[in-house]
Every structure is written in structure tokens, then in C-alpha cells.
Amino acid sequence: MNARFDGRVVLITGGAGALAGATAQAFAERGATVVLAARDPDHAAEAAARIRPGGGKVDWIAADVIAGRVSDPAEVAATVLWLASDESSFVVGHDLVVDDGATA
């Protein structure tokens, strides 16, 4: 992948997994702002921390979106609150969603 993604936001579900992490790294290296959505906040934070030293703009959010299961209201509310907070001020929409396979 040689394209540049400057000014673009990429949302990656399953963001704490190895495949999602490598994908996030590739997009971040090419200028994208990456948002990792993952069930485990500790793993999501670790994945984001691996990307940042390379200069990537990355953030994460704990979210559980699994095929066959609807997120409970608290999960949805937490996602909405994060999106409405100053922490997510860099997210003005998304340009690309990468599904790590859990919801496909």
C-alpha cells in the first residue's frame, strides 16, 4: 500500500488483534488518524501505544460488536459519550471502516 491517507480517519474494529494492529500501523504510517475499537480496553491501549512511537495519530475506544449479539445499552452509551467528549475531538467522521472479521 503506497497511497497516502493524510486527513482521513480509519475506524478499525477488533482493534486489539494482531491483524488489526498491523493494519492500523500501516494506515497510521501513511498519515491516517486511526481509531481502534476493541472489547478489551487494556489490549486496545497497548495496541495504540505500539503505533504512537512511529508518529501515528491513534486513539482507541472500548466497544463490543460481535455477530449474533447486540451491544447492551451501557456499551452504546459509553461509545456515544466518548464520541461527544473532547477526547474524540479529532474524529469528525470516518473515511474507512476496517472490520477485523468478528462482525463479518
KACORGI-V205517 format. One line per field, one symbol per residue. ss: DSSP state (H for helix, E for strand, C for the rest). A space follows every 50 residues. Layout:
ss=???
This chain:
ss=CCCCCCCCEEEEECCCCHHHHHHHHHHHHCCCEEEEEECCHHHHHHHHHH HHCCCCEEEEEECCCECCECCCHHHHHHHHHHHHCHHHCCCCCCCEEEEC CCCC
